[in-house]
Amino acid sequence: MNLLETNIKYDASGLIPAIVQDVNTRQVLMLAYMNAETLKLTLETGETHFWSRSRQEIWHKGATSGNIQKVVSLALDCDLDTLLVSVLPAGPACHTGSTSCFFNPLSIESKNGEEL
């Protein structure tokens, strides 16, 4: 299926969440957003491009840091409103230097107050 020819469900701002995952380790690296233009750029170049909601501009992952992400595959979820982007990362995904942006664990308590 050609991603640009599907009925992708962008949100009211024209964005779709993109979950980025290391193709080898399966670790979730980051969550970013794409619009139609950055999805097209990603497909054309084979490297991730996102829409920066804070800067309101296109963001080529690794353009300044060198930590590019080579795209191996893309998949839409069942509702056509979220992308899963499998990549070969050339360095950390997080701006902090961490491999993944998800490094802040939260405790989950059971109904009886014990940590799970």
DSSP file (Angstrom, degrees, kcal/mol; ACC not computed):
  #  RESIDUE AA STRUCTURE BP1 BP2  ACC     N-H-->O    O-->H-N    N-H-->O    O-->H-N    TCO  KAPPA ALPHA  PHI   PSI    X-CA   Y-CA   Z-CA
    1    1 A M              0   0    0      0, 0.0     2,-0.6     0, 0.0     5,-0.1   0.000 360.0 360.0 360.0 130.8    0.0    0.0    0.0
    2    2 A N    >   -     0   0    0      1,-0.2     3,-1.5     3,-0.1     4,-0.4  -0.711 360.0-148.0 -80.3 118.2    1.3    3.4   -1.0
    3    3 A L  G >  S+     0   0    0     -2,-0.6     3,-1.0     1,-0.3     5,-0.3   0.831  95.9  55.4 -58.3 -34.2    1.2    5.6    2.2
    4    4 A L  G 3  S+     0   0    0      1,-0.2    -1,-0.3    35,-0.1     4,-0.0   0.672 107.2  50.7 -75.3 -14.2    0.5    8.7    0.2
    5    5 A E  G <  S+     0   0    0     -3,-1.5    -1,-0.2     2,-0.1    -2,-0.2   0.396  93.1  94.8-101.6   2.0   -2.5    7.2   -1.5
    6    6 A T  S <  S-     0   0    0     -3,-1.0     2,-1.2    -4,-0.4    -3,-0.0  -0.349  88.7-104.5 -86.5 171.5   -4.2    6.0    1.7
    7    7 A N        -     0   0    0     -2,-0.1    -3,-0.1     2,-0.0    -1,-0.1  -0.492  47.6-173.8 -93.2  63.0   -6.8    7.8    3.7
    8    8 A I        -     0   0    0     -2,-1.2     2,-1.0    -5,-0.3    73,-0.2  -0.342  21.0-134.4 -60.4 135.3   -4.5    8.9    6.5
    9    9 A K        -     0   0    0     71,-3.4     2,-0.2    70,-0.1    -1,-0.1  -0.775  25.5-173.1 -98.7  93.6   -6.4   10.5    9.3
   10   10 A Y        -     0   0    0     -2,-1.0     6,-0.2     1,-0.1    25,-0.1  -0.510  26.0-112.1 -78.2 153.5   -4.5   13.7   10.2
   11   11 A D    >   -     0   0    0      4,-3.3     3,-2.4    -2,-0.2    -1,-0.1  -0.094  44.3 -80.4 -76.3-175.9   -5.7   15.6   13.3
   12   12 A A  T 3  S+     0   0    0      1,-0.3    -1,-0.1     2,-0.1    -2,-0.1   0.729 133.5  53.3 -60.7 -22.6   -7.3   19.1   13.1
   13   13 A S  T 3  S-     0   0    0      2,-0.1    -1,-0.3    22,-0.0     3,-0.1   0.391 122.0-106.2 -91.7   2.5   -3.8   20.6   12.8
   14   14 A G  S <  S+     0   0    0     -3,-2.4    22,-0.4     1,-0.3     2,-0.3   0.737  79.8 127.1  80.8  23.7   -2.9   18.4    9.9
   15   15 A L        -     0   0    0     20,-0.1    -4,-3.3    21,-0.1    -1,-0.3  -0.795  43.2-162.4-116.8 155.7   -0.6   16.1   11.9
   16   16 A I  E     -A   34   0A   0     18,-2.4    18,-2.4    -2,-0.3    66,-0.2  -0.999  30.3-113.8-132.0 133.1   -0.3   12.4   12.6
   17   17 A P  E     -A   33   0A   0      0, 0.0    66,-2.9     0, 0.0     2,-0.5  -0.409  28.1-158.2 -64.3 140.9    1.7   11.0   15.6
   18   18 A A  E     -Ab  32  83A   0     14,-3.4    14,-2.3    64,-0.2     2,-0.6  -0.954   3.1-157.5-125.9 110.6    4.7    9.0   14.5
   19   19 A I  E     -Ab  31  84A   0     64,-3.1    66,-3.3    -2,-0.5     2,-0.5  -0.780  13.9-151.7 -86.6 123.3    6.1    6.4   16.9
   20   20 A V  E     -Ab  30  85A   0     10,-2.9     9,-3.1    -2,-0.6    10,-1.3  -0.862  16.9-179.1-104.5 127.8    9.8    5.8   16.1
   21   21 A Q  E     -Ab  28  86A   0     64,-2.8    66,-2.7    -2,-0.5     2,-0.4  -0.971  33.3-114.1-130.0 137.7   11.2    2.4   16.9
   22   22 A D  E  >  - b   0  87A   0      5,-2.5     4,-2.2    -2,-0.4    66,-0.2  -0.572  24.9-145.1 -67.4 123.0   14.7    0.9   16.5
   23   23 A V  T  4 S+     0   0    0     64,-3.0    -1,-0.2    -2,-0.4    65,-0.1   0.795  94.0  41.0 -64.8 -28.6   14.2   -1.9   13.9
   24   24 A N  T  4 S+     0   0    0     63,-0.4    -1,-0.2     1,-0.1    64,-0.1   0.911 127.2  26.7 -86.2 -47.0   16.9   -4.1   15.6
   25   25 A T  T  4 S-     0   0    0      2,-0.1    -2,-0.2     1,-0.0     3,-0.1   0.675  90.6-136.6 -91.3 -17.8   16.2   -3.7   19.3
   26   26 A R     <  +     0   0    0     -4,-2.2     2,-0.2     1,-0.3    -3,-0.1   0.527  51.1 151.6  69.1   8.4   12.4   -2.8   19.0
   27   27 A Q        -     0   0    0     -5,-0.1    -5,-2.5     1,-0.1     2,-0.5  -0.495  52.4-119.8 -68.5 134.7   13.0    0.0   21.6
   28   28 A V  E     -A   21   0A   0     -7,-0.2    74,-0.4    -2,-0.2    -7,-0.3  -0.672  33.1-177.5 -74.4 123.3   10.7    2.9   21.2
   29   29 A L  E     -     0   0A   0     -9,-3.1    72,-3.1    -2,-0.5     2,-0.3   0.856  51.5 -29.6 -92.9 -40.9   12.9    5.8   20.6
   30   30 A M  E     -A   20   0A   0    -10,-1.3   -10,-2.9    70,-0.2     2,-0.4  -0.988  43.8-123.7-167.9 165.9   10.6    8.8   20.3
   31   31 A L  E     +A   19   0A   0     -2,-0.3     2,-0.2   -12,-0.2   -12,-0.2  -0.999  40.5 154.5-122.2 127.3    7.2   10.2   19.5
   32   32 A A  E     -A   18   0A   0    -14,-2.3   -14,-3.4    -2,-0.4     2,-0.4  -0.766  35.7-109.8-138.3-176.1    7.1   13.0   17.0
   33   33 A Y  E     -A   17   0A   0     18,-0.4    18,-3.3   -16,-0.2     2,-0.3  -0.954  21.8-166.4-126.8 143.2    4.5   14.3   14.5
   34   34 A M  E     -A   16   0A   0    -18,-2.4   -18,-2.4    -2,-0.4     2,-0.2  -0.904   2.5-162.6-120.7 152.5    4.4   14.3   10.7
   35   35 A N     >  -     0   0    0     -2,-0.3     4,-2.4   -20,-0.2     5,-0.2  -0.660  47.5 -86.0-116.9-177.0    2.2   16.2    8.3
   36   36 A A  H  > S+     0   0    0    -22,-0.4     4,-2.0    -2,-0.2     5,-0.1   0.881 127.8  49.9 -59.7 -38.3    1.7   15.3    4.6
   37   37 A E  H  > S+     0   0    0      2,-0.2     4,-2.4     1,-0.2    -1,-0.2   0.917 112.2  44.8 -68.7 -43.9    4.8   17.2    3.5
   38   38 A T  H  > S+     0   0    0      2,-0.2     4,-2.4     1,-0.2    11,-0.3   0.833 111.7  53.6 -73.2 -29.9    7.1   15.6    6.1
   39   39 A L  H  X S+     0   0    0     -4,-2.4     4,-2.4     2,-0.2    -1,-0.2   0.921 110.1  48.1 -65.0 -42.7    5.7   12.2    5.3
   40   40 A K  H  X S+     0   0    0     -4,-2.0     4,-2.4    -5,-0.2    -2,-0.2   0.923 112.0  48.8 -62.4 -44.6    6.4   12.8    1.7
   41   41 A L  H  X S+     0   0    0     -4,-2.4     4,-2.7     2,-0.2     6,-0.4   0.901 110.3  52.0 -61.1 -41.7   10.0   14.0    2.5
   42   42 A T  H  X S+     0   0    0     -4,-2.4     4,-2.2     1,-0.2     5,-0.3   0.924 112.3  45.0 -60.7 -45.8   10.5   10.9    4.7
   43   43 A L  H  < S+     0   0    0     -4,-2.4    -2,-0.2     1,-0.2    -1,-0.2   0.878 116.1  46.8 -66.8 -38.0    9.4    8.6    1.9
   44   44 A E  H  < S+     0   0    0     -4,-2.4    -2,-0.2    -5,-0.2    -1,-0.2   0.874 123.1  31.2 -72.0 -38.3   11.5   10.4   -0.7
   45   45 A T  H  < S-     0   0    0     -4,-2.7    -2,-0.2     2,-0.3    -3,-0.2   0.708  94.5-129.9 -96.6 -22.2   14.8   10.6    1.3
   46   46 A G  S  < S+     0   0    0     -4,-2.2    25,-2.8    -5,-0.3     2,-0.3   0.603  77.9  99.0  78.6  10.9   14.6    7.5    3.4
   47   47 A E  B    S-C   70   0A   0     -6,-0.4    -1,-0.3    -5,-0.3    -2,-0.3  -0.947  83.1 -93.1-128.1 151.2   15.3    9.5    6.5
   48   48 A T        +     0   0    0     21,-1.6    13,-1.2    -2,-0.3     2,-0.4  -0.383  38.6 179.2 -71.0 137.4   12.9   10.8    9.1
   49   49 A H  E     -E   60   0B   0    -11,-0.3     2,-0.3    11,-0.2    11,-0.2  -0.992   8.6-179.0-131.3 138.1   11.4   14.3    8.8
   50   50 A F  E     -E   59   0B   0      9,-3.1     9,-3.0    -2,-0.4     2,-0.6  -0.801  31.1-110.3-131.4 170.6    8.9   15.7   11.3
   51   51 A W  E     -E   58   0B   0    -18,-3.3     2,-0.7    -2,-0.3   -18,-0.4  -0.943  29.2-139.8-104.4 121.2    6.9   18.8   11.9
   52   52 A S  E  >> -E   57   0B   0      5,-3.0     4,-1.7    -2,-0.6     5,-0.9  -0.712  12.0-166.7 -80.9 113.6    8.1   20.7   15.0
   53   53 A R  T  45S+     0   0    0     -2,-0.7    -1,-0.2     2,-0.2     0, 0.0   0.835  87.6  48.1 -69.4 -31.9    5.0   21.9   16.8
   54   54 A S  T  45S+     0   0    0      1,-0.2    -1,-0.2    -3,-0.1    -2,-0.1   0.885 123.2  30.5 -77.3 -38.4    7.0   24.3   19.0
   55   55 A R  T  45S-     0   0    0      2,-0.2    -2,-0.2     0, 0.0    -1,-0.2   0.582  97.5-134.8 -95.4 -11.3    9.0   25.9   16.1
   56   56 A Q  T  <5 +     0   0    0     -4,-1.7     2,-0.3     1,-0.2    -3,-0.2   0.936  67.9 101.9  55.5  49.9    6.3   25.4   13.5
   57   57 A E  E   <S-E   52   0B   0     -5,-0.9    -5,-3.0     2,-0.0    -1,-0.2  -0.981  80.5 -82.3-154.6 163.6    8.7   24.2   10.9
   58   58 A I  E     -E   51   0B   0     -2,-0.3     2,-0.5    -7,-0.2    -7,-0.2  -0.448  40.3-159.5 -68.9 141.5   10.0   21.0    9.2
   59   59 A W  E     -E   50   0B   0     -9,-3.0    -9,-3.1    -2,-0.1     2,-0.8  -0.971   8.7-157.3-130.4 114.0   12.6   19.2   11.2
   60   60 A H  E >   -E   49   0B   0     -2,-0.5     3,-2.5   -11,-0.2     4,-0.3  -0.832  31.7-122.8 -89.7 108.8   15.0   16.7    9.6
   61   61 A K  T 3  S+     0   0    0    -13,-1.2     8,-0.5    -2,-0.8   -13,-0.1  -0.318  94.1  12.4 -57.7 122.0   16.1   14.4   12.4
   62   62 A G  T 3> S+     0   0    0      6,-0.2     4,-2.1    -2,-0.1     6,-0.3   0.404  84.8 125.9  93.2  -0.8   19.8   14.5   12.7
   63   63 A A  T <4 S+     0   0    0     -3,-2.5    -2,-0.1     1,-0.2     5,-0.1   0.874  91.3  18.2 -59.1 -37.7   20.4   17.5   10.4
   64   64 A T  T  4 S+     0   0    0     -4,-0.3    -1,-0.2     3,-0.1    -3,-0.1   0.778 133.4  41.9-101.6 -33.3   22.4   19.3   13.1
   65   65 A S  T  4 S-     0   0    0      2,-0.1    -2,-0.2     1,-0.0    -4,-0.1   0.725  96.1-128.0 -86.6 -22.6   23.3   16.5   15.4
   66   66 A G  S  < S+     0   0    0     -4,-2.1     2,-1.7     1,-0.1    -3,-0.1   0.379  72.5 125.3  86.3  -4.0   24.2   13.8   12.8
   67   67 A N        +     0   0    0     22,-0.1    24,-0.2    25,-0.1    -4,-0.1  -0.408  39.6 170.0 -87.5  61.1   21.9   11.4   14.6
   68   68 A I        -     0   0    0     -2,-1.7    22,-2.7    -6,-0.3     2,-0.5  -0.198  29.4-136.4 -70.0 163.9   19.9   10.6   11.5
   69   69 A Q  E     - D   0  89A   0     -8,-0.5   -21,-1.6    20,-0.2     2,-0.5  -0.961   9.7-149.8-125.5 112.0   17.3    7.8   11.3
   70   70 A K  E     -CD  47  88A   0     18,-2.2    18,-2.5    -2,-0.5     2,-0.4  -0.710  23.4-126.7 -82.3 125.1   17.3    5.7    8.2
   71   71 A V  E     + D   0  87A   0    -25,-2.8    16,-0.2    -2,-0.5     3,-0.1  -0.564  33.2 171.6 -79.0 128.3   13.8    4.4    7.6
   72   72 A V  E     -     0   0A   0     14,-3.2     2,-0.3     1,-0.4    15,-0.2   0.775  68.2 -14.3 -98.9 -42.1   13.4    0.7    7.2
   73   73 A S  E     - D   0  86A   0     13,-1.5    13,-2.5     2,-0.0    -1,-0.4  -0.992  51.7-150.8-158.8 159.1    9.6    0.6    7.2
   74   74 A L  E     - D   0  85A   0     -2,-0.3     2,-0.3    11,-0.2    11,-0.2  -0.984  16.2-179.5-131.2 144.4    6.4    2.5    7.9
   75   75 A A  E     - D   0  84A   0      9,-1.8     9,-2.8    -2,-0.4     2,-0.3  -0.998  19.0-138.7-144.3 143.9    3.0    1.2    9.0
   76   76 A L  E     - D   0  83A   0     -2,-0.3     7,-0.2     7,-0.2    -2,-0.0  -0.740  26.8-118.6 -95.1 148.6   -0.3    2.7    9.8
   77   77 A D    >   -     0   0    0      5,-2.1     3,-1.6    -2,-0.3     5,-0.1  -0.211  39.7 -88.8 -76.5 177.9   -2.4    1.5   12.8
   78   78 A C  T 3  S+     0   0    0      1,-0.3    -1,-0.1     2,-0.1    -2,-0.0   0.752 128.6  48.6 -63.0 -26.4   -5.8    0.1   12.3
   79   79 A D  T 3  S-     0   0    0      3,-0.1    -1,-0.3   -70,-0.0   -70,-0.1   0.455 106.0-126.3 -92.3  -1.7   -7.5    3.5   12.6
   80   80 A L  S <  S+     0   0    0     -3,-1.6   -71,-3.4     2,-0.2    -2,-0.1   0.767  85.0 102.9  62.6  28.0   -5.1    5.1   10.1
   81   81 A D        +     0   0    0    -73,-0.2     2,-0.3     1,-0.2   -70,-0.1   0.278  69.9  50.4-125.2  12.0   -4.3    7.8   12.6
   82   82 A T        -     0   0    0    -66,-0.2    -5,-2.1    -5,-0.1     2,-0.4  -0.983  66.2-146.3-148.2 138.2   -0.9    6.8   13.9
   83   83 A L  E     -bD  18  76A   0    -66,-2.9   -64,-3.1    -2,-0.3     2,-0.5  -0.825   1.3-154.5-103.8 143.2    2.4    5.8   12.2
   84   84 A L  E     -bD  19  75A   0     -9,-2.8    -9,-1.8    -2,-0.4     2,-0.6  -0.984  15.2-166.4-111.7 119.7    4.9    3.3   13.3
   85   85 A V  E     -bD  20  74A   0    -66,-3.3   -64,-2.8    -2,-0.5     2,-0.5  -0.925   4.8-158.6-112.5 112.1    8.3    4.2   11.8
   86   86 A S  E     +bD  21  73A   0    -13,-2.5   -14,-3.2    -2,-0.6   -13,-1.5  -0.794  24.8 175.3 -91.6 128.7   11.0    1.5   12.1
   87   87 A V  E     -bD  22  71A   0    -66,-2.7   -64,-3.0    -2,-0.5   -63,-0.4  -0.861  42.1-130.9-133.3 161.3   14.5    3.0   11.7
   88   88 A L  E     - D   0  70A   0    -18,-2.5   -18,-2.2    -2,-0.3     2,-0.2  -0.950  41.0-147.5-104.8 103.0   18.2    2.3   11.9
   89   89 A P  E     - D   0  69A   0      0, 0.0   -20,-0.2     0, 0.0   -21,-0.1  -0.478  15.8-155.5 -78.5 144.5   19.4    5.1   14.2
   90   90 A A  S    S-     0   0    0    -22,-2.7   -22,-0.2    -2,-0.2   -21,-0.1  -0.049  75.9 -27.3-103.1  30.0   22.8    6.7   13.7
   91   91 A G  S    S-     0   0    0    -24,-0.2    -1,-0.1   -23,-0.1   -25,-0.1  -0.921 104.2 -19.4 150.4-173.8   23.0    7.8   17.3
   92   92 A P        -     0   0    0      0, 0.0     7,-0.2     0, 0.0     8,-0.1  -0.228  42.9-151.1 -61.5 148.2   20.7    8.8   20.2
   93   93 A A  S    S+     0   0    0      6,-1.7     2,-0.2     5,-0.4     6,-0.2   0.796  72.3  80.3 -86.3 -32.3   17.1    9.8   19.4
   94   94 A C  S >  S-     0   0    0      4,-2.0     3,-1.8     1,-0.1   -64,-0.0  -0.502  77.5-133.3 -84.7 144.1   16.7   12.2   22.4
   95   95 A H  T 3  S+     0   0    0      1,-0.3    -1,-0.1    -2,-0.2     6,-0.0   0.658 106.8  65.4 -65.7 -14.4   18.0   15.7   22.5
   96   96 A T  T 3  S-     0   0    0      2,-0.1    -1,-0.3     1,-0.0     3,-0.1   0.592 121.4-105.8 -81.3 -10.1   19.4   14.9   26.0
   97   97 A G  S <  S+     0   0    0     -3,-1.8     2,-0.2     1,-0.4    -2,-0.1   0.353  78.2 135.0  98.7  -4.3   21.8   12.4   24.5
   98   98 A S        -     0   0    0      1,-0.1    -4,-2.0    -6,-0.1    -5,-0.4  -0.495  64.9-124.2 -76.6 147.8   19.8    9.4   25.7
   99   99 A T  S    S+     0   0    0     -7,-0.2    -6,-1.7    -6,-0.2     2,-0.3   0.906  97.0  24.5 -55.8 -43.8   19.1    6.5   23.2
  100  100 A S  S    S-     0   0    0     -7,-0.2   -70,-0.2    -8,-0.1   -71,-0.2  -0.872  71.0-133.8-122.1 153.7   15.4    6.9   23.8
  101  101 A C  S    S+     0   0    0    -72,-3.1     2,-1.1    -2,-0.3     3,-0.2   0.582  93.3  81.9 -77.4 -10.0   13.2    9.8   24.9
  102  102 A F        +     0   0    0    -74,-0.4    -1,-0.2   -73,-0.2   -74,-0.1  -0.710  48.8 117.3-101.9  84.9   11.5    7.4   27.3
  103  103 A F        +     0   0    0     -2,-1.1    -1,-0.2     1,-0.1    -2,-0.0   0.161  44.3  94.1-133.6  17.8   13.7    7.2   30.3
  104  104 A N        -     0   0    0     -3,-0.2    -1,-0.1     2,-0.0     2,-0.0  -0.796  62.9-157.9-113.6  87.2   11.5    8.6   33.1
  105  105 A P        -     0   0    0      0, 0.0     2,-0.4     0, 0.0    -2,-0.0  -0.326   0.5-152.3 -69.1 146.1    9.9    5.5   34.8
  106  106 A L        -     0   0    0     -2,-0.0     2,-0.3     2,-0.0    -2,-0.0  -0.923  17.1-119.9-114.3 143.3    6.7    6.0   36.7
  107  107 A S        -     0   0    0     -2,-0.4     2,-0.5     8,-0.0     8,-0.0  -0.590  20.8-153.2 -80.1 143.0    5.6    3.8   39.6
  108  108 A I        -     0   0    0     -2,-0.3     8,-2.9     0, 0.0     2,-0.4  -0.978   8.3-155.2-117.1 125.1    2.3    2.0   39.3
  109  109 A E  B     -F  115   0C   0     -2,-0.5     6,-0.2     6,-0.2     5,-0.1  -0.810  10.5-132.7-102.4 141.1    0.4    1.1   42.4
  110  110 A S    >   -     0   0    0      4,-3.5     3,-1.8    -2,-0.4    -1,-0.1  -0.205  39.2 -90.9 -76.5 177.1   -2.0   -1.8   42.7
  111  111 A K  T 3  S+     0   0    0      1,-0.3    -1,-0.1     2,-0.1    -2,-0.0   0.769 127.5  54.6 -63.3 -25.8   -5.4   -1.3   44.4
  112  112 A N  T 3  S-     0   0    0      2,-0.1    -1,-0.3     1,-0.0     3,-0.1   0.320 122.2-103.8 -93.3  10.5   -4.0   -2.4   47.7
  113  113 A G  S <  S+     0   0    0     -3,-1.8     2,-0.3     1,-0.3    -2,-0.1   0.422  78.5 130.4  89.6  -1.5   -1.3    0.3   47.6
  114  114 A E        -     0   0    0      1,-0.1    -4,-3.5    -5,-0.1    -1,-0.3  -0.615  62.5-111.1 -86.0 145.6    1.7   -2.0   46.7
  115  115 A E  B      F  109   0C   0     -2,-0.3    -6,-0.2    -6,-0.2    -1,-0.1  -0.507 360.0 360.0 -71.4 142.3    3.9   -1.1   43.8
  116  116 A L              0   0    0     -8,-2.9    -1,-0.1    -2,-0.2    -7,-0.1   0.426 360.0 360.0 -89.7 360.0    3.7   -3.4   40.9
